[in-house]
Amino acid sequence: MAAKKKSASKTKTRAKVGKAMREFKRGQLKSGGRAKVKNPKQAIAIGLSEARRAGASVPPKKKRAASKKKSTAKKLSRKRS
């Protein structure tokens, strides 16, 4: 059986996410150029966004449901009053 060939998009994505994770582990990855990233999920998100900017076909970010936003807003307003 022949080995499957990976698309250029997938390898570009893996390289960007891998680079972001290495920087995160060394403590060199920064969010927005200022604060150090402390969460591995945030490091992955940064790698994926860099891959998107580089032209890789990465699925779009997941959007939060509108109902979730409303319930969170209600909870915050209750706490304030």
C-alpha positions in Angstrom: 0.0 0.0 0.0 1.4 3.4 -1.0 1.9 6.0 1.7 -0.5 9.0 1.6 1.1 12.2 0.5 0.4 15.2 2.9 -0.9 18.4 1.3 1.4 21.4 1.4 -1.3 23.2 3.4 -1.2 20.6 6.2 2.6 20.6 6.4 2.6 24.4 6.5 0.0 24.4 9.3 1.9 21.7 11.3 5.1 23.7 10.9 3.5 27.0 12.2 1.8 25.3 15.2 5.0 23.4 16.0 7.0 26.6 15.9 4.5 28.3 18.2 4.6 25.3 20.7 8.4 25.3 20.8 8.4 29.0 21.5 5.7 28.5 24.2 7.8 25.8 25.9 10.9 28.0 25.9 8.8 30.9 27.3 9.4 33.1 24.3 6.0 33.2 22.8 4.1 36.4 23.3 0.5 37.4 22.7 0.2 40.7 20.8 3.9 41.4 21.3 3.6 42.1 25.0 2.4 39.5 27.5 3.9 36.0 27.6 1.6 33.2 26.6 0.8 30.9 29.6 -1.7 28.5 28.1 -0.9 25.8 25.6 -4.3 26.2 23.9 -3.5 29.8 23.3 -0.2 28.8 21.7 -2.0 26.5 19.3 -4.4 29.2 18.4 -1.6 31.6 17.6 0.1 28.9 15.4 -3.2 28.3 13.5 -3.7 32.1 13.0 -0.2 32.4 11.7 -0.8 29.5 9.3 -4.0 31.2 8.1 -2.0 34.4 7.4 0.6 32.4 5.5 -2.1 31.0 3.2 -2.8 27.5 4.6 -6.3 26.3 4.3 -7.1 26.0 8.0 -10.8 25.8 9.1 -12.1 29.1 10.4 -12.3 29.9 14.1 -15.4 28.5 15.9 -17.9 31.2 16.8 -19.6 31.3 20.2 -23.4 30.8 20.1 -25.4 34.0 20.6 -27.4 32.4 23.4 -24.2 31.7 25.4 -23.2 35.4 25.1 -26.6 36.5 26.4 -26.5 34.2 29.4 -23.0 35.3 30.3 -24.1 39.0 30.1 -27.0 38.3 32.4 -24.8 36.6 35.0 -22.4 39.6 34.9 -25.2 42.1 35.3 -26.6 40.1 38.3 -23.2 40.1 40.0 -22.8 43.9 39.6 -26.1 44.8 41.2 
